[in-house]
Amino acid sequence: MNAPLSIRVDQRTRRSLARLARQSRRSQSAVVREAIDAFVAKAPAVLRPYDAWREVLGSADSGIGNLSEQTGAKFRDALIARKSAAR
């Protein structure tokens, strides 16, 4: 279903659009629709930051196999050590 769309263009653009529509024997709306379709087809896909890094995430190996083990205890120990060092 077609939905109406209103746009504002300067006089030069309006004259160019009218001339192009006459020359191609199409309506101004058809010319604008075709131009929008062509623009959208050429536009790069918008990626989320995750999409840009998806292939890389999780592919690095630190060589340490137990990084996610006992993280709470390790974090607590690091906080205690930092607090002790501050005294």
Backbone as CSV, one residue per row, in Angstrom:
resi,resn,N_x,N_y,N_z,CA_x,CA_y,CA_z,C_x,C_y,C_z
1,MET,0.853,-1.185,0.000,0.000,0.000,0.000,0.891,1.238,0.000
2,ASN,0.619,2.174,-0.869,1.374,3.417,-0.938,0.905,4.370,0.137
3,ALA,1.849,5.057,0.744,1.531,6.049,1.759,2.071,7.396,1.290
4,PRO,1.327,8.472,1.492,1.793,9.777,1.050,2.993,10.246,1.867
5,LEU,3.857,11.015,1.201,5.042,11.581,1.834,5.213,12.991,1.308
6,SER,5.389,13.946,2.195,5.593,15.333,1.776,7.040,15.710,2.019
7,ILE,7.638,16.351,1.023,9.014,16.833,1.165,9.083,18.272,0.673
8,ARG,10.090,18.992,1.128,10.299,20.363,0.670,11.590,20.394,-0.134
9,VAL,11.520,20.956,-1.317,12.698,21.092,-2.173,12.784,22.538,-2.651
10,ASP,13.992,22.957,-3.003,14.152,24.310,-3.528,13.634,24.365,-4.973
11,GLN,13.519,25.572,-5.499,12.941,25.763,-6.830,13.776,25.083,-7.922
12,ARG,15.085,25.138,-7.796,15.951,24.514,-8.798,15.699,23.008,-8.851
13,THR,15.617,22.365,-7.681,15.363,20.932,-7.619,13.982,20.613,-8.179
14,ARG,13.021,21.443,-7.856,11.649,21.233,-8.344,11.596,21.291,-9.876
15,ARG,12.306,22.282,-10.459,12.329,22.398,-11.920,13.043,21.193,-12.542
16,SER,14.151,20.765,-11.926,14.886,19.600,-12.445,14.023,18.346,-12.388
17,LEU,13.295,18.192,-11.293,12.411,17.038,-11.142,11.308,17.061,-12.199
18,ALA,10.712,18.227,-12.398,9.638,18.352,-13.389,10.174,18.049,-14.794
19,ARG,11.356,18.575,-15.123,11.945,18.330,-16.444,12.237,16.845,-16.640
20,LEU,12.832,16.204,-15.631,13.152,14.780,-15.725,11.892,13.937,-15.876
21,ALA,10.859,14.296,-15.150,9.592,13.558,-15.241,8.995,13.696,-16.645
22,ARG,9.023,14.912,-17.185,8.496,15.115,-18.548,9.297,14.321,-19.572
23,GLN,10.633,14.403,-19.476,11.488,13.729,-20.451,11.317,12.211,-20.420
24,SER,11.109,11.679,-19.223,10.984,10.220,-19.090,9.528,9.753,-19.161
25,ARG,8.620,10.721,-19.315,7.179,10.426,-19.390,6.684,9.624,-18.189
26,ARG,7.157,10.066,-17.045,6.709,9.470,-15.775,6.242,10.589,-14.860
27,SER,5.548,10.226,-13.818,5.121,11.241,-12.853,6.305,11.637,-11.978
28,GLN,6.195,12.801,-11.379,7.246,13.242,-10.459,7.367,12.262,-9.288
29,SER,6.242,11.749,-8.839,6.266,10.771,-7.745,7.038,9.522,-8.138
30,ALA,6.856,9.065,-9.368,7.571,7.867,-9.833,9.075,8.126,-9.878
31,VAL,9.455,9.321,-10.332,10.881,9.672,-10.382,11.462,9.703,-8.974
32,VAL,10.752,10.305,-8.037,11.235,10.389,-6.653,11.311,8.993,-6.031
33,ARG,10.295,8.157,-6.257,10.326,6.792,-5.719,11.540,6.028,-6.233
34,GLU,11.793,6.147,-7.538,12.942,5.455,-8.124,14.261,5.965,-7.533
35,ALA,14.356,7.277,-7.335,15.569,7.860,-6.760,15.785,7.371,-5.327
36,ILE,14.715,7.304,-4.557,14.825,6.817,-3.179,15.230,5.347,-3.167
37,ASP,14.614,4.546,-4.021,14.964,3.123,-4.107,16.436,2.942,-4.445
38,ALA,16.945,3.730,-5.409,18.351,3.626,-5.809,19.270,4.044,-4.661
39,PHE,18.899,5.097,-3.950,19.703,5.569,-2.825,19.768,4.527,-1.715
40,VAL,18.637,3.957,-1.384,18.573,2.946,-0.324,19.357,1.699,-0.720
41,ALA,19.280,1.301,-1.981,19.996,0.107,-2.445,21.505,0.276,-2.352
42,LYS,21.991,1.503,-2.531,23.435,1.762,-2.495,23.946,2.079,-1.094
43,ALA,23.060,2.397,-0.183,23.473,2.777,1.173,24.036,1.562,1.897
44,PRO,25.139,1.756,2.630,25.689,0.626,3.378,24.741,0.221,4.510
45,ALA,24.758,-1.041,4.822,23.922,-1.534,5.914,24.412,-0.931,7.227
46,VAL,23.490,-0.552,8.066,23.845,-0.006,9.368,24.067,-1.169,10.319
47,LEU,25.263,-1.249,10.844,25.601,-2.339,11.743,25.651,-1.852,13.180
48,ARG,25.254,-2.713,14.068,25.449,-2.429,15.479,26.932,-2.659,15.778
49,PRO,27.474,-2.035,16.812,28.879,-2.282,17.146,29.164,-3.774,17.326
50,TYR,28.232,-4.499,17.902,28.422,-5.941,18.072,28.596,-6.635,16.723
51,ASP,27.780,-6.238,15.727,27.858,-6.865,14.412,29.228,-6.655,13.770
52,ALA,29.808,-5.485,13.990,31.114,-5.192,13.411,32.224,-6.037,14.039
53,TRP,32.061,-6.421,15.294,33.102,-7.170,16.024,32.759,-8.635,16.230
54,ARG,31.595,-9.086,15.771,31.094,-10.426,16.053,32.103,-11.526,15.727
55,GLU,32.779,-11.421,14.587,33.713,-12.475,14.190,34.960,-12.510,15.067
56,VAL,35.275,-11.399,15.697,36.488,-11.306,16.502,36.225,-11.695,17.957
57,LEU,35.056,-11.381,18.460,34.749,-11.630,19.861,34.848,-13.111,20.188
58,GLY,35.566,-13.402,21.231,35.717,-14.777,21.677,36.756,-15.559,20.916
59,SER,37.452,-14.938,19.983,38.429,-15.681,19.195,39.840,-15.576,19.754
60,ALA,40.054,-14.691,20.715,41.389,-14.543,21.306,41.570,-15.541,22.444
61,ASP,42.770,-16.020,22.593,43.075,-16.970,23.654,44.191,-16.389,24.500
62,SER,43.929,-16.212,25.787,44.931,-15.629,26.679,45.974,-16.652,27.101
63,GLY,45.669,-17.929,26.895,46.579,-18.973,27.335,46.309,-19.420,28.760
64,ILE,45.462,-18.684,29.455,45.108,-19.031,30.833,43.720,-19.653,30.794
65,GLY,43.593,-20.871,31.221,42.348,-21.591,31.076,41.304,-21.343,32.139
66,ASN,41.649,-20.700,33.231,40.702,-20.571,34.344,40.330,-19.118,34.637
67,LEU,40.275,-18.282,33.630,40.017,-16.866,33.857,38.653,-16.591,34.494
68,SER,37.667,-17.386,34.191,36.341,-17.104,34.727,36.028,-17.908,35.987
69,GLU,37.000,-18.576,36.527,36.773,-19.338,37.750,37.060,-18.471,38.969
70,GLN,36.199,-18.534,39.926,36.346,-17.842,41.207,36.561,-16.338,41.032
71,THR,35.839,-15.748,40.095,36.024,-14.324,39.856,35.588,-13.478,41.043
72,GLY,34.539,-13.897,41.739,34.089,-13.145,42.908,35.154,-13.110,43.990
73,ALA,35.756,-14.251,44.261,36.795,-14.320,45.291,38.026,-13.512,44.870
74,LYS,38.391,-13.604,43.599,39.545,-12.848,43.106,39.287,-11.342,43.186
75,PHE,38.074,-10.920,42.863,37.725,-9.505,42.931,37.776,-9.020,44.378
76,ARG,37.221,-9.822,45.299,37.249,-9.460,46.711,38.685,-9.324,47.199
77,ASP,39.536,-10.281,46.838,40.942,-10.227,47.248,41.640,-8.994,46.697
78,ALA,41.312,-8.618,45.455,41.926,-7.429,44.858,41.486,-6.170,45.589
79,LEU,40.207,-6.096,45.987,39.727,-4.938,46.740,40.394,-4.850,48.107
80,ILE,40.533,-5.984,48.769,41.185,-6.008,50.090,42.647,-5.588,49.957
81,ALA,43.330,-6.081,48.923,44.725,-5.715,48.714,44.861,-4.219,48.423
82,ARG,43.944,-3.671,47.657,43.998,-2.236,47.341,43.728,-1.410,48.583
83,LYS,42.794,-1.855,49.405,42.481,-1.133,50.630,43.669,-1.182,51.581
84,SER,44.330,-2.326,51.680,45.502,-2.479,52.542,46.656,-1.602,52.059
85,ALA,46.832,-1.498,50.756,47.923,-0.699,50.185,47.692,0.783,50.425
86,ALA,46.432,1.197,50.540,46.103,2.609,50.722,46.388,3.073,52.142
87,ARG,46.526,2.151,53.067,46.764,2.509,54.483,48.165,2.828,54.761
